[in-house]
Amino acid sequence: MNITLSVNGEERSTDVEPRRLLVHHLRDDLGLTGTNVGCDTSSCGACTVLMDGESVKSCTVLAVQADGRQITTIEGLAATAAGGDGEVGALHPMQRAFHEQHGLQCGFCTPGMVLAAVSLLDENPHPTEADVRLGLEGNLCRCTGYHNIVKAVLAAAGQEVPA
Amino acid sequence: MTATEATAEAATGRGIGSRLPRKEDARLLTGEARFVDDLAIPGALWMGMVRSPYAHARIGNVDASAALAVPGVRHVFTGADLRDAWTAAMPCAWPVTEDMKAADHWPVAVDKACYVGDIVAVVAADDRYAAVDGVDAVEVDYDPLEAVVDLEDAASDRVVIHEGLGTNRSYTWTLTPEPEAVERAFAEATHVVRERYLQQRLIPSAIEPRGVAVVPGVYGGDLTLYSATQIPHILRVMIAATCGVPEAKVRVIAPSVGGGFGSKLDVYAEDLIAVALARRLGVPTRWTEGRSENSVATIQGRGQIQDMELAADADGKLTAVRVKLLADMGAYMQLATPGIPLLGAFLYGGVYDVPAYSFECTGVFTTKTPTDAYRGAGRPEATYAIERAMESLAREVGVDAAEIRRRNYVPADRFPYDGSSGLTFDSGDYEPTLDRALELIGVRDRRAEQQRRRDAGDTKHLGLGIATYVEMCGLAPSRVLASLRYAAGGWEAATVRVLPTGTVQVVSGATPHGQGHETSWSQIVADKLGVDPDSVEVLHSDTAISPMGMDTYGSRSLPVGGVAVGMATDQVLDKARTLAAHQLECAEDDLELVEGELRVKGTPTKAMTLQAIAFEAFSAHNLPDGMEPNLIGQVTYDPPNFVFPFGTHVAVVEVDEETGSVSLLDYAAVDDCGVQVNPMIVEGQLHGGIVQGAAQALWEEAVYDDDGLLRNPTLADYCVPTAAEVPSFKLDHTVTPSPTNPLGVKGIGEAGTIVSTPTVINAIVDALAPLGITDITMPATPERVWNLIREARGEAR
């Protein structure tokens, strides 16, 4: 089937098998390998992308379901989301917060975690620590123990960050 | 140095001690980093593994016809087809005893499958979807045999798994320097504690599953292997040893690697299959593990029955520790499987002054996924046993958990301390970490609140748990490894080169997969050379760039690899000094390093920048006689001893007796890893480690049924904690430098995991103490806690 997605602001038209997952379409067909696959039960959230501005697990969306939708992957976050200045090498404020607060170690869960966090603040711009922890429940990280991820999200929300 | 002083120092610089944000981050935050599955490899065949669904079965006919009819499927190979692709079976580098028994483990099983997940056939296809379709279409006849799941059942040899060995008992390894002293201590003891603890099996669950890709050079006979591995250097040796490829023809690259925790410290069947097929077919091959596949195909951790005994005098002062382990090897020996329990063998006395010591471990085969190193590897098990048993001793003696520890800590003035297990502990000062951790958690208020709830008959019980640990890490002095019969050494290599334009390249044999070596190594070099860390580039994880290395595991990177980087930098500085003294016509001793230049003392205008010195070394126009034209330092450092980080953690939990659920409310950790190169990275290692250890206490277990089937192979039912299940942590540290190495550093990668498990269990047991509950089997799931409470109350289950 032929589908057309707006990916990171660019129209991409491709023939795909009906069973193809959005995450494999992004990775294998469009070469956007920043979106990762960490499980097979929609549990880990490494594949989180934004679809029409809302976070979805792209392993649980068929490519054909994304036809006509706007997709933001980690590669396009800085350029397409509010606060990014579109320059090569620029970081979105959430990416910057993860960097400054040491919210990543191996970095495999990071693209999904960052996009989930962006979506979380979009829905709730002033979350409490508990809101952040509950809001990120769909994204697993094995390295950081979440401590600094939570700090990063609170910092990106402009809130007081505990030590 | 106090924590406050260290923080103040860190705020001012970008060298050692500074909280420098990581150089690695930008590429990982933007999707630019490349993990194995991200690599574009034109023409590669995707491999899919046909795995045994039985724990123990004879393999009959393998019918590939339907699979070969699947569009995109090119080949199907059985174990028999591939048997001659390897010159040796899969390697085990740690035959712990002279008479250790082990069966040959071939990458693809030939006659018999010995665990669920054992590979029976391999499909090669044009894309990843076709590979999966092909795997589903291969039909294998199995003749199921009895599974061997329980460790004591395995040891009984009721069913012998590897018939050729005649037994499931692989080895018994003992460490009892003075048997009579141990016997005497138990005979004369006022208090004796005897406990049995179960270390459940854990699934390491790095968020990136494993992956491998092999690109063969058909005409040159070379091959490049990309692997999600912690050990590219060791893997290269093992590829040469098992695949019949000359080592010099093998290049191994670990691209970005998404966490390891020991699970990528191995030589796996899929690596060797990818090499075999690439060579046989003359095209690139690749494979990426699925998550449920990972749960059975990647090694698991822990898996022990621990019989722990303490002898103590009337004051509760320890006089002996005696431990017997039954350790689950799984179906086969992987790279270090038999040696993992031995990494804890020296530490069952923990942080305490133990005059007499006895350790014995028997390794047994079961029909389950092989075990091997998982974060802490042997040391969490040891720490759990001693820190749980000390609680029993405290009860026996009638003192509290803090007091029993204070009475037994090795005193600070005894270091370096020769332990009765045979180790020399380099440096330590344990009690201040306990004091500070209790202060951080607010022990008085917590105890008052606990009592208030108890008096009020509150159904939500508060518990406070303490554990103090010391670990041996920085693996390892090669001679010690030799005495433990480990096949390789424990050194690490580093090269530091100043390029003609003055920027610095560091080549490290350590292989980071989340630890931030590029940042920390830059800080070490920057600190010594007086340059900006941004002018230092760290290269690693590619055997063509970094030909020598022993890789990253066992909290070894900084105390071995980082120290090597520091020593190589010292060589650069020495040579720079000689060159500068020659050109400035002064004595070397007259030069001082200030702001990145060597200046003549008292005449600061007479100076050469590092950049100028590097260019002089490059142009070679005016070097001292006999000096080689380069500015390079190169070191292979073999540590003279392990390093011994330590600390005390305190957890506060709430146990709801109506539901059995346990909430981790608060957690304080005070650790001492000597000098901290980057405190931000140290804290990050601790945060992650604490959650991983707490997960063993509360949530995680690889659950096998009686037929040897893993019942929870997905992340939907193997409960890796989320952000919602854990609190933020209160951290502090003390600094007791290691005298073992010139940087004074100790490892910190495993510490959190080593100590948090007993800390959390101690807290749960403390909460339930009024009910007479003294122990709980891990993980302390709501069902288990609820049943335990009901039993304690004499209510029927």
Boltz contact constraints between the chains, C-beta under 6 A:
constraints:
  - contact:
      token1: [A, 33]
      token2: [B, 38]
      max_distance: 6.0
  - contact:
      token1: [A, 34]
      token2: [B, 31]
      max_distance: 6.0
  - contact:
      token1: [A, 38]
      token2: [B, 207]
      max_distance: 6.0
  - contact:
      token1: [A, 39]
      token2: [B, 291]
      max_distance: 6.0
  - contact:
      token1: [A, 39]
      token2: [B, 715]
      max_distance: 6.0
  - contact:
      token1: [A, 40]
      token2: [B, 290]
      max_distance: 6.0
  - contact:
      token1: [A, 40]
      token2: [B, 291]
      max_distance: 6.0
  - contact:
      token1: [A, 40]
      token2: [B, 292]
      max_distance: 6.0
  - contact:
      token1: [A, 41]
      token2: [B, 714]
      max_distance: 6.0
  - contact:
      token1: [A, 41]
      token2: [B, 715]
      max_distance: 6.0
  - contact:
      token1: [A, 41]
      token2: [B, 716]
      max_distance: 6.0
  - contact:
      token1: [A, 43]
      token2: [B, 715]
      max_distance: 6.0
  - contact:
      token1: [A, 43]
      token2: [B, 716]
      max_distance: 6.0
  - contact:
      token1: [A, 44]
      token2: [B, 715]
      max_distance: 6.0
  - contact:
      token1: [A, 46]
      token2: [B, 207]
      max_distance: 6.0
  - contact:
      token1: [A, 74]
      token2: [B, 31]
      max_distance: 6.0
  - contact:
      token1: [A, 75]
      token2: [B, 31]
      max_distance: 6.0
  - contact:
      token1: [A, 95]
      token2: [B, 29]
      max_distance: 6.0
  - contact:
      token1: [A, 98]
      token2: [B, 29]
      max_distance: 6.0
  - contact:
      token1: [A, 99]
      token2: [B, 21]
      max_distance: 6.0
  - contact:
      token1: [A, 99]
      token2: [B, 25]
      max_distance: 6.0
  - contact:
      token1: [A, 100]
      token2: [B, 21]
      max_distance: 6.0
  - contact:
      token1: [A, 102]
      token2: [B, 680]
      max_distance: 6.0
  - contact:
      token1: [A, 102]
      token2: [B, 684]
      max_distance: 6.0
  - contact:
      token1: [A, 104]
      token2: [B, 28]
      max_distance: 6.0
  - contact:
      token1: [A, 105]
      token2: [B, 514]
      max_distance: 6.0
  - contact:
      token1: [A, 105]
      token2: [B, 684]
      max_distance: 6.0
  - contact:
      token1: [A, 106]
      token2: [B, 258]
      max_distance: 6.0
  - contact:
      token1: [A, 106]
      token2: [B, 259]
      max_distance: 6.0
  - contact:
      token1: [A, 106]
      token2: [B, 513]
      max_distance: 6.0
  - contact:
      token1: [A, 106]
      token2: [B, 514]
      max_distance: 6.0
  - contact:
      token1: [A, 107]
      token2: [B, 28]
      max_distance: 6.0
  - contact:
      token1: [A, 107]
      token2: [B, 33]
      max_distance: 6.0
  - contact:
      token1: [A, 108]
      token2: [B, 207]
      max_distance: 6.0
  - contact:
      token1: [A, 108]
      token2: [B, 208]
      max_distance: 6.0
  - contact:
      token1: [A, 108]
      token2: [B, 258]
      max_distance: 6.0
  - contact:
      token1: [A, 109]
      token2: [B, 207]
      max_distance: 6.0
  - contact:
      token1: [A, 110]
      token2: [B, 28]
      max_distance: 6.0
  - contact:
      token1: [A, 110]
      token2: [B, 29]
      max_distance: 6.0
  - contact:
      token1: [A, 111]
      token2: [B, 31]
      max_distance: 6.0
  - contact:
      token1: [A, 133]
      token2: [B, 723]
      max_distance: 6.0
  - contact:
      token1: [A, 133]
      token2: [B, 724]
      max_distance: 6.0
  - contact:
      token1: [A, 134]
      token2: [B, 724]
      max_distance: 6.0
  - contact:
      token1: [A, 136]
      token2: [B, 723]
      max_distance: 6.0
  - contact:
      token1: [A, 137]
      token2: [B, 722]
      max_distance: 6.0
  - contact:
      token1: [A, 137]
      token2: [B, 724]
      max_distance: 6.0
  - contact:
      token1: [A, 140]
      token2: [B, 720]
      max_distance: 6.0
  - contact:
      token1: [A, 142]
      token2: [B, 205]
      max_distance: 6.0
  - contact:
      token1: [A, 142]
      token2: [B, 206]
      max_distance: 6.0
  - contact:
      token1: [A, 142]
      token2: [B, 207]
      max_distance: 6.0
  - contact:
      token1: [A, 142]
      token2: [B, 259]
      max_distance: 6.0
  - contact:
      token1: [A, 143]
      token2: [B, 259]
      max_distance: 6.0
  - contact:
      token1: [A, 143]
      token2: [B, 514]
      max_distance: 6.0
  - contact:
      token1: [A, 143]
      token2: [B, 688]
      max_distance: 6.0
  - contact:
      token1: [A, 144]
      token2: [B, 687]
      max_distance: 6.0
  - contact:
      token1: [A, 144]
      token2: [B, 688]
      max_distance: 6.0
  - contact:
      token1: [A, 145]
      token2: [B, 687]
      max_distance: 6.0
  - contact:
      token1: [A, 145]
      token2: [B, 688]
      max_distance: 6.0
  - contact:
      token1: [A, 145]
      token2: [B, 690]
      max_distance: 6.0
  - contact:
      token1: [A, 145]
      token2: [B, 691]
      max_distance: 6.0
  - contact:
      token1: [A, 146]
      token2: [B, 723]
      max_distance: 6.0
  - contact:
      token1: [A, 147]
      token2: [B, 687]
      max_distance: 6.0
  - contact:
      token1: [A, 147]
      token2: [B, 728]
      max_distance: 6.0
  - contact:
      token1: [A, 147]
      token2: [B, 729]
      max_distance: 6.0
